[in-house]
Amino acid sequence: MIKLNRPQKPTFLSPDKERELTQKFEEDGSTVWKHRQITEPLLNSTYQKCAYCECRLQETDSYMEVEHFQHKDKYSAEVVRWDNLLPTCKRCNAKKGTHDVVVEPIIDPFKVEPRDHVFLDSVFLRHKGAIGRTTIEVLDLNSADRLATPRFNITLQLDKNLSSIEGALQLYLQDKSVRRRNRLLSVLKATLLECQANTAFSATASTFIHRQGLYEDICNTMKAEGIWDEELEQLHNDSLSIRLTA
């Protein structure tokens, strides 16, 4: 889970339209939120990922659902209020169910910084307090097959990538050719791109990378060699901003 920035409310959701759709829902329970003018900006706001678990949406078994942070059955007046809507996967939406976030708050990543409440311990989320604990339990964010296993697979691949980067760095130090420099930069940038906010499970990837002493050694050596460029610095800093540390 990473901090998200909610886009401006769609012009489609004018005050009159909100009243119209809310009344329609209260009258017959229609899925009044299923409008392209609502779903598309929501999906784009999370880089096409679930706002809670960060799985990629609109893929097999992970199609987007519009989640009502304050549940629509109890808080019907919020059914199309822009600040109450999140794009989630079917699993997270079903896990949250009718949980009352007013009575027992959970993390809304559009409003609060998740890393103030949770951190990653290997591939498992741990809590820093009551809100974090409730979030993890309500959303089942440590599900072995759906979340912990994909997180593990990502860290396994990143570990292999770091070994490849170390090998490319050693080759460069033996022969400081342009070709070997470019190869080194390419493989490191490709790895850091997997640790950015727009990638699936980005919090896991960024947290793993920045915990590795090997990654720190690679960075320091490249800086000492004068081949650490502005693009790497930007990717490095952007990944730092989404890691989940204790």
ZADO-1210 file (C-alpha; in nm, 4 decimals, padded with zeros to 6 digits):
<atoms>
<atom x="00.0000" y="00.0000" z="00.0000" code="MET" pos="1"/>
<atom x="00.1328" y="00.3417" z="-00.0961" code="ILE" pos="2"/>
<atom x="00.0143" y="00.6997" z="-00.0560" code="LYS" pos="3"/>
<atom x="-00.2102" y="00.8031" z="-00.3436" code="LEU" pos="4"/>
<atom x="-00.3153" y="01.1406" z="-00.4794" code="ASN" pos="5"/>
<atom x="-00.6826" y="01.1769" z="-00.5579" code="ARG" pos="6"/>
<atom x="-00.7470" y="01.3551" z="-00.8874" code="PRO" pos="7"/>
<atom x="-00.9898" y="01.6396" z="-00.9217" code="GLN" pos="8"/>
<atom x="-01.3537" y="01.5371" z="-00.9094" code="LYS" pos="9"/>
<atom x="-01.4900" y="01.4656" z="-01.2577" code="PRO" pos="10"/>
<atom x="-01.7153" y="01.7364" z="-01.3982" code="THR" pos="11"/>
<atom x="-01.9656" y="01.4552" z="-01.4536" code="PHE" pos="12"/>
<atom x="-02.0257" y="01.4505" z="-01.0760" code="LEU" pos="13"/>
<atom x="-02.1899" y="01.7900" z="-01.0560" code="SER" pos="14"/>
<atom x="-02.4011" y="01.8601" z="-00.7445" code="PRO" pos="15"/>
<atom x="-02.7165" y="01.7927" z="-00.9445" code="ASP" pos="16"/>
<atom x="-02.5787" y="01.4656" z="-01.0823" code="LYS" pos="17"/>
<atom x="-02.4702" y="01.3529" z="-00.7350" code="GLU" pos="18"/>
<atom x="-02.8192" y="01.4161" z="-00.6002" code="ARG" pos="19"/>
<atom x="-02.9747" y="01.2366" z="-00.8960" code="GLU" pos="20"/>
<atom x="-02.7530" y="00.9288" z="-00.8632" code="LEU" pos="21"/>
<atom x="-02.7843" y="00.9156" z="-00.4847" code="THR" pos="22"/>
<atom x="-03.1628" y="00.9313" z="-00.5060" code="GLN" pos="23"/>
<atom x="-03.1597" y="00.6574" z="-00.7693" code="LYS" pos="24"/>
<atom x="-02.9497" y="00.4322" z="-00.5465" code="PHE" pos="25"/>
<atom x="-03.1675" y="00.4948" z="-00.2423" code="GLU" pos="26"/>
<atom x="-03.4789" y="00.4149" z="-00.4445" code="GLU" pos="27"/>
<atom x="-03.3787" y="00.0882" z="-00.6080" code="ASP" pos="28"/>
<atom x="-03.0165" y="00.0056" z="-00.5199" code="GLY" pos="29"/>
<atom x="-02.8875" y="00.0654" z="-00.8737" code="SER" pos="30"/>
<atom x="-02.5107" y="00.0548" z="-00.9325" code="THR" pos="31"/>
<atom x="-02.5079" y="00.4277" z="-01.0005" code="VAL" pos="32"/>
<atom x="-02.1284" y="00.4499" z="-00.9693" code="TRP" pos="33"/>
<atom x="-02.0682" y="00.2385" z="-01.2811" code="LYS" pos="34"/>
<atom x="-02.0130" y="00.5242" z="-01.5208" code="HIS" pos="35"/>
<atom x="-01.7023" y="00.5554" z="-01.7352" code="ARG" pos="36"/>
<atom x="-01.6651" y="00.9167" z="-01.6171" code="GLN" pos="37"/>
<atom x="-01.6206" y="00.7791" z="-01.2639" code="ILE" pos="38"/>
<atom x="-01.4375" y="00.4512" z="-01.3160" code="THR" pos="39"/>
<atom x="-01.1720" y="00.5723" z="-01.5593" code="GLU" pos="40"/>
<atom x="-01.0314" y="00.8571" z="-01.3463" code="PRO" pos="41"/>
<atom x="-01.0410" y="00.6292" z="-01.0414" code="LEU" pos="42"/>
<atom x="-00.8439" y="00.3609" z="-01.2219" code="LEU" pos="43"/>
<atom x="-00.5908" y="00.6132" z="-01.3493" code="ASN" pos="44"/>
<atom x="-00.5463" y="00.7610" z="-01.0021" code="SER" pos="45"/>
<atom x="-00.3844" y="00.4392" z="-00.8760" code="THR" pos="46"/>
<atom x="-00.1801" y="00.3540" z="-01.1863" code="TYR" pos="47"/>
<atom x="-00.4379" y="00.0814" z="-01.2580" code="GLN" pos="48"/>
<atom x="-00.3694" y="-00.0920" z="-00.9281" code="LYS" pos="49"/>
<atom x="-00.5867" y="-00.1857" z="-00.6318" code="CYS" pos="50"/>
<atom x="-00.5740" y="00.1043" z="-00.3864" code="ALA" pos="51"/>
<atom x="-00.5294" y="-00.1390" z="-00.0987" code="TYR" pos="52"/>
<atom x="-00.3156" y="-00.4378" z="-00.2011" code="CYS" pos="53"/>
<atom x="-00.1429" y="-00.2912" z="-00.5122" code="GLU" pos="54"/>
<atom x="-00.2232" y="-00.5824" z="-00.7422" code="CYS" pos="55"/>
<atom x="-00.2631" y="-00.4883" z="-01.1081" code="ARG" pos="56"/>
<atom x="-00.6266" y="-00.4287" z="-01.2046" code="LEU" pos="57"/>
<atom x="-00.8116" y="-00.5151" z="-01.5249" code="GLN" pos="58"/>
<atom x="-00.6251" y="-00.8445" z="-01.5549" code="GLU" pos="59"/>
<atom x="-00.7466" y="-01.2027" z="-01.5089" code="THR" pos="60"/>
<atom x="-00.9080" y="-01.2427" z="-01.1643" code="ASP" pos="61"/>
<atom x="-00.8269" y="-00.8815" z="-01.0714" code="SER" pos="62"/>
<atom x="-01.0900" y="-00.6692" z="-01.2386" code="TYR" pos="63"/>
<atom x="-01.1576" y="-00.3292" z="-01.0896" code="MET" pos="64"/>
<atom x="-01.4472" y="-00.2689" z="-00.8542" code="GLU" pos="65"/>
<atom x="-01.5510" y="00.0692" z="-00.7179" code="VAL" pos="66"/>
<atom x="-01.5089" y="00.0505" z="-00.3419" code="GLU" pos="67"/>
<atom x="-01.7110" y="00.2733" z="-00.1080" code="HIS" pos="68"/>
<atom x="-01.4863" y="00.3607" z="00.1849" code="PHE" pos="69"/>
<atom x="-01.7903" y="00.4379" z="00.3979" code="GLN" pos="70"/>
<atom x="-02.0134" y="00.1474" z="00.3010" code="HIS" pos="71"/>
<atom x="-02.2998" y="00.2391" z="00.0735" code="LYS" pos="72"/>
<atom x="-02.5616" y="00.0390" z="00.2657" code="ASP" pos="73"/>
<atom x="-02.5141" y="00.2378" z="00.5874" code="LYS" pos="74"/>
<atom x="-02.3938" y="00.5659" z="00.4406" code="TYR" pos="75"/>
<atom x="-02.6084" y="00.5942" z="00.1295" code="SER" pos="76"/>
<atom x="-02.5534" y="00.9688" z="00.1038" code="ALA" pos="77"/>
<atom x="-02.1875" y="00.8912" z="00.0271" code="GLU" pos="78"/>
<atom x="-02.2598" y="00.6505" z="-00.2585" code="VAL" pos="79"/>
<atom x="-02.1142" y="00.8754" z="-00.5312" code="VAL" pos="80"/>
<atom x="-01.9243" y="01.1278" z="-00.3238" code="ARG" pos="81"/>
<atom x="-01.5892" y="01.1472" z="-00.4995" code="TRP" pos="82"/>
<atom x="-01.3824" y="01.1390" z="-00.1805" code="ASP" pos="83"/>
<atom x="-01.5537" y="00.8159" z="-00.0772" code="ASN" pos="84"/>
<atom x="-01.4656" y="00.6105" z="-00.3858" code="LEU" pos="85"/>
<atom x="-01.1589" y="00.3912" z="-00.4388" code="LEU" pos="86"/>
<atom x="-01.0610" y="00.1482" z="-00.7166" code="PRO" pos="87"/>
<atom x="-00.9964" y="-00.1956" z="-00.5708" code="THR" pos="88"/>
<atom x="-00.9717" y="-00.5576" z="-00.6726" code="CYS" pos="89"/>
<atom x="-01.2650" y="-00.7901" z="-00.6132" code="LYS" pos="90"/>
<atom x="-01.0762" y="-00.9693" z="-00.3349" code="ARG" pos="91"/>
<atom x="-01.0108" y="-00.6569" z="-00.1263" code="CYS" pos="92"/>
<atom x="-01.3611" y="-00.5232" z="-00.1863" code="ASN" pos="93"/>
<atom x="-01.5121" y="-00.8514" z="-00.0712" code="ALA" pos="94"/>
<atom x="-01.2810" y="-00.8785" z="00.2313" code="LYS" pos="95"/>
<atom x="-01.3744" y="-00.5295" z="00.3497" code="LYS" pos="96"/>
<atom x="-01.7414" y="-00.6064" z="00.2983" code="GLY" pos="97"/>
<atom x="-01.9625" y="-00.3946" z="00.5225" code="THR" pos="98"/>
<atom x="-01.6855" y="-00.3005" z="00.7664" code="HIS" pos="99"/>
<atom x="-01.7687" y="00.0365" z="00.9239" code="ASP" pos="100"/>
<atom x="-01.4644" y="00.2618" z="00.8868" code="VAL" pos="101"/>
<atom x="-01.6299" y="00.5294" z="01.0983" code="VAL" pos="102"/>
<atom x="-01.6496" y="00.2967" z="01.3985" code="VAL" pos="103"/>
<atom x="-01.3183" y="00.1191" z="01.3297" code="GLU" pos="104"/>
<atom x="-01.0986" y="00.3282" z="01.0982" code="PRO" pos="105"/>
<atom x="-00.8734" y="00.1715" z="00.8386" code="ILE" pos="106"/>
<atom x="-00.6211" y="00.3321" z="00.6041" code="ILE" pos="107"/>
<atom x="-00.7579" y="00.5360" z="00.3166" code="ASP" pos="108"/>
<atom x="-00.4416" y="00.5730" z="00.1060" code="PRO" pos="109"/>
<atom x="-00.5859" y="00.8816" z="-00.0615" code="PHE" pos="110"/>
<atom x="-00.6071" y="01.0610" z="00.2733" code="LYS" pos="111"/>
<atom x="-00.3338" y="00.9259" z="00.5001" code="VAL" pos="112"/>
<atom x="00.0225" y="00.8032" z="00.4597" code="GLU" pos="113"/>
<atom x="00.0136" y="00.4206" z="00.4860" code="PRO" pos="114"/>
<atom x="00.3699" y="00.3959" z="00.6143" code="ARG" pos="115"/>
<atom x="00.2624" y="00.5885" z="00.9241" code="ASP" pos="116"/>
<atom x="00.0532" y="00.2834" z="01.0135" code="HIS" pos="117"/>
<atom x="00.2109" y="-00.0264" z="00.8546" code="VAL" pos="118"/>
<atom x="00.5524" y="-00.1611" z="00.7594" code="PHE" pos="119"/>
<atom x="00.6899" y="-00.4623" z="00.5738" code="LEU" pos="120"/>
<atom x="00.8559" y="-00.7458" z="00.7603" code="ASP" pos="121"/>
<atom x="00.9973" y="-00.9627" z="00.4811" code="SER" pos="122"/>
<atom x="00.6830" y="-01.0103" z="00.2681" code="VAL" pos="123"/>
<atom x="00.4327" y="-00.9574" z="00.5495" code="PHE" pos="124"/>
<atom x="00.2683" y="-00.6340" z="00.6527" code="LEU" pos="125"/>
<atom x="00.2930" y="-00.5472" z="01.0217" code="ARG" pos="126"/>
<atom x="00.1093" y="-00.2750" z="01.2077" code="HIS" pos="127"/>
<atom x="00.2354" y="00.0282" z="01.3958" code="LYS" pos="128"/>
<atom x="-00.0898" y="00.0812" z="01.5838" code="GLY" pos="129"/>
<atom x="-00.4642" y="00.0192" z="01.5920" code="ALA" pos="130"/>
<atom x="-00.5427" y="00.1590" z="01.2463" code="ILE" pos="131"/>
<atom x="-00.2698" y="-00.0478" z="01.0860" code="GLY" pos="132"/>
<atom x="-00.3785" y="-00.3637" z="01.2662" code="ARG" pos="133"/>
<atom x="-00.7424" y="-00.3163" z="01.1667" code="THR" pos="134"/>
<atom x="-00.6453" y="-00.2473" z="00.8052" code="THR" pos="135"/>
<atom x="-00.4349" y="-00.5626" z="00.7780" code="ILE" pos="136"/>
<atom x="-00.6998" y="-00.7803" z="00.9407" code="GLU" pos="137"/>
<atom x="-01.0043" y="-00.6387" z="00.7606" code="VAL" pos="138"/>
<atom x="-00.8417" y="-00.6557" z="00.4166" code="LEU" pos="139"/>
<atom x="-00.6462" y="-00.9745" z="00.4878" code="ASP" pos="140"/>
<atom x="-00.3345" y="-00.8089" z="00.3510" code="LEU" pos="141"/>
<atom x="-00.1120" y="-01.1039" z="00.4374" code="ASN" pos="142"/>
<atom x="-00.3088" y="-01.3602" z="00.2372" code="SER" pos="143"/>
<atom x="-00.0555" y="-01.6323" z="00.1562" code="ALA" pos="144"/>
<atom x="-00.1600" y="-01.7159" z="-00.1979" code="ASP" pos="145"/>
<atom x="-00.2883" y="-01.3804" z="-00.3240" code="ARG" pos="146"/>
<atom x="-00.0409" y="-01.1390" z="-00.1645" code="LEU" pos="147"/>
<atom x="00.2484" y="-01.2887" z="00.0313" code="ALA" pos="148"/>
<atom x="00.3469" y="-01.5233" z="-00.2530" code="THR" pos="149"/>
<atom x="00.3502" y="-01.2498" z="-00.5233" code="PRO" pos="150"/>
<atom x="00.5519" y="-01.0298" z="-00.2883" code="ARG" pos="151"/>
<atom x="00.8000" y="-01.3115" z="-00.2356" code="PHE" pos="152"/>
<atom x="00.8324" y="-01.3703" z="-00.6089" code="ASN" pos="153"/>
<atom x="00.9049" y="-01.0022" z="-00.6640" code="ILE" pos="154"/>
<atom x="01.1782" y="-00.9975" z="-00.3992" code="THR" pos="155"/>
<atom x="01.3283" y="-01.3149" z="-00.5437" code="LEU" pos="156"/>
<atom x="01.3501" y="-01.1563" z="-00.8875" code="GLN" pos="157"/>
<atom x="01.4942" y="-00.8334" z="-00.7475" code="LEU" pos="158"/>
<atom x="01.7588" y="-01.0317" z="-00.5601" code="ASP" pos="159"/>
<atom x="01.8610" y="-01.1942" z="-00.8896" code="LYS" pos="160"/>
<atom x="01.8645" y="-00.8521" z="-01.0550" code="ASN" pos="161"/>
<atom x="02.1008" y="-00.7154" z="-00.7911" code="LEU" pos="162"/>
<atom x="02.3406" y="-01.0029" z="-00.8560" code="SER" pos="163"/>
<atom x="02.3314" y="-00.9220" z="-01.2270" code="SER" pos="164"/>
<atom x="02.3920" y="-00.5547" z="-01.1556" code="ILE" pos="165"/>
<atom x="02.6880" y="-00.6401" z="-00.9323" code="GLU" pos="166"/>
<atom x="02.8296" y="-00.8528" z="-01.2137" code="GLY" pos="167"/>
<atom x="02.7839" y="-00.5709" z="-01.4644" code="ALA" pos="168"/>
<atom x="02.9556" y="-00.3317" z="-01.2233" code="LEU" pos="169"/>
<atom x="03.2561" y="-00.5628" z="-01.1824" code="GLN" pos="170"/>
<atom x="03.2891" y="-00.5937" z="-01.5602" code="LEU" pos="171"/>
<atom x="03.2811" y="-00.2164" z="-01.5906" code="TYR" pos="172"/>
<atom x="03.5497" y="-00.1728" z="-01.3249" code="LEU" pos="173"/>
<atom x="03.7732" y="-00.4126" z="-01.5210" code="GLN" pos="174"/>
<atom x="03.7158" y="-00.2330" z="-01.8490" code="ASP" pos="175"/>
<atom x="03.5613" y="00.1124" z="-01.8266" code="LYS" pos="176"/>
<atom x="03.4262" y="00.1140" z="-02.1772" code="SER" pos="177"/>
<atom x="03.1190" y="00.3058" z="-02.2883" code="VAL" pos="178"/>
<atom x="02.9508" y="-00.0221" z="-02.3786" code="ARG" pos="179"/>
<atom x="02.9969" y="-00.1698" z="-02.0320" code="ARG" pos="180"/>
<atom x="02.8968" y="00.1563" z="-01.8636" code="ARG" pos="181"/>
<atom x="02.5760" y="00.1722" z="-02.0636" code="ASN" pos="182"/>
<atom x="02.4986" y="-00.1920" z="-01.9879" code="ARG" pos="183"/>
<atom x="02.5405" y="-00.1273" z="-01.6160" code="LEU" pos="184"/>
<atom x="02.3208" y="00.1820" z="-01.6220" code="LEU" pos="185"/>
<atom x="02.0571" y="00.0008" z="-01.8223" code="SER" pos="186"/>
<atom x="02.0182" y="-00.2966" z="-01.5876" code="VAL" pos="187"/>
<atom x="02.0140" y="-00.0789" z="-01.2762" code="LEU" pos="188"/>
<atom x="01.7568" y="00.1615" z="-01.4186" code="LYS" pos="189"/>
<atom x="01.5382" y="-00.1293" z="-01.5279" code="ALA" pos="190"/>
<atom x="01.5446" y="-00.2647" z="-01.1739" code="THR" pos="191"/>
<atom x="01.4639" y="00.0709" z="-01.0149" code="LEU" pos="192"/>
<atom x="01.1745" y="00.1123" z="-01.2568" code="LEU" pos="193"/>
<atom x="01.0213" y="-00.1937" z="-01.0883" code="GLU" pos="194"/>
<atom x="01.0289" y="-00.0025" z="-00.7603" code="CYS" pos="195"/>
<atom x="00.8222" y="00.2957" z="-00.8729" code="GLN" pos="196"/>
<atom x="00.4687" y="00.3915" z="-00.7705" code="ALA" pos="197"/>
<atom x="00.3201" y="00.2866" z="-01.1035" code="ASN" pos="198"/>
<atom x="00.4250" y="-00.0797" z="-01.0743" code="THR" pos="199"/>
<atom x="00.2348" y="-00.3623" z="-00.9053" code="ALA" pos="200"/>
<atom x="00.3407" y="-00.4245" z="-00.5438" code="PHE" pos="201"/>
<atom x="00.5714" y="-00.1235" z="-00.5626" code="SER" pos="202"/>
<atom x="00.5925" y="-00.0823" z="-00.1839" code="ALA" pos="203"/>
<atom x="00.7302" y="-00.4362" z="-00.1562" code="THR" pos="204"/>
<atom x="00.9849" y="-00.3837" z="-00.4327" code="ALA" pos="205"/>
<atom x="01.1110" y="-00.0501" z="-00.3052" code="SER" pos="206"/>
<atom x="01.1314" y="-00.1683" z="00.0556" code="THR" pos="207"/>
<atom x="01.3294" y="-00.4772" z="-00.0439" code="PHE" pos="208"/>
<atom x="01.5790" y="-00.2897" z="-00.2610" code="ILE" pos="209"/>
<atom x="01.6576" y="-00.0269" z="-00.0010" code="HIS" pos="210"/>
<atom x="01.7172" y="-00.2887" z="00.2678" code="ARG" pos="211"/>
<atom x="01.9941" y="-00.4567" z="00.0695" code="GLN" pos="212"/>
<atom x="02.3509" y="-00.3739" z="00.1629" code="GLY" pos="213"/>
<atom x="02.4532" y="-00.4858" z="-00.1864" code="LEU" pos="214"/>
<atom x="02.2337" y="-00.2157" z="-00.3417" code="TYR" pos="215"/>
<atom x="02.3911" y="00.0484" z="-00.1167" code="GLU" pos="216"/>
<atom x="02.7415" y="-00.0713" z="-00.2102" code="ASP" pos="217"/>
<atom x="02.6540" y="-00.0572" z="-00.5813" code="ILE" pos="218"/>
<atom x="02.5217" y="00.2977" z="-00.5455" code="CYS" pos="219"/>
<atom x="02.8276" y="00.4169" z="-00.3547" code="ASN" pos="220"/>
<atom x="03.0701" y="00.2603" z="-00.6032" code="THR" pos="221"/>
<atom x="02.8910" y="00.4112" z="-00.9033" code="MET" pos="222"/>
<atom x="02.8905" y="00.7533" z="-00.7397" code="LYS" pos="223"/>
<atom x="03.2608" y="00.7245" z="-00.6648" code="ALA" pos="224"/>
<atom x="03.3198" y="00.6300" z="-01.0287" code="GLU" pos="225"/>
<atom x="03.1186" y="00.9305" z="-01.1472" code="GLY" pos="226"/>
<atom x="02.8629" y="00.7244" z="-01.3402" code="ILE" pos="227"/>
<atom x="02.5617" y="00.7820" z="-01.1134" code="TRP" pos="228"/>
<atom x="02.3421" y="01.0109" z="-01.3226" code="ASP" pos="229"/>
<atom x="02.0380" y="01.2331" z="-01.2610" code="GLU" pos="230"/>
<atom x="01.7905" y="00.9742" z="-01.3857" code="GLU" pos="231"/>
<atom x="01.9227" y="00.7170" z="-01.1401" code="LEU" pos="232"/>
<atom x="01.9046" y="00.9720" z="-00.8595" code="GLU" pos="233"/>
<atom x="01.5419" y="01.0483" z="-00.9412" code="GLN" pos="234"/>
<atom x="01.4451" y="00.6809" z="-00.9597" code="LEU" pos="235"/>
<atom x="01.6320" y="00.6139" z="-00.6358" code="HIS" pos="236"/>
<atom x="01.4595" y="00.8975" z="-00.4495" code="ASN" pos="237"/>
<atom x="01.1144" y="00.8155" z="-00.5879" code="ASP" pos="238"/>
<atom x="01.1485" y="00.4562" z="-00.4729" code="SER" pos="239"/>
<atom x="01.2644" y="00.5697" z="-00.1306" code="LEU" pos="240"/>
<atom x="00.9462" y="00.7732" z="-00.0894" code="SER" pos="241"/>
<atom x="00.7174" y="00.4674" z="-00.1042" code="ILE" pos="242"/>
<atom x="00.9074" y="00.2088" z="00.1011" code="ARG" pos="243"/>
<atom x="00.7387" y="00.0725" z="00.4146" code="LEU" pos="244"/>
<atom x="00.9841" y="00.0710" z="00.7026" code="THR" pos="245"/>
<atom x="00.9367" y="00.0098" z="01.0734" code="ALA" pos="246"/>
</atoms>
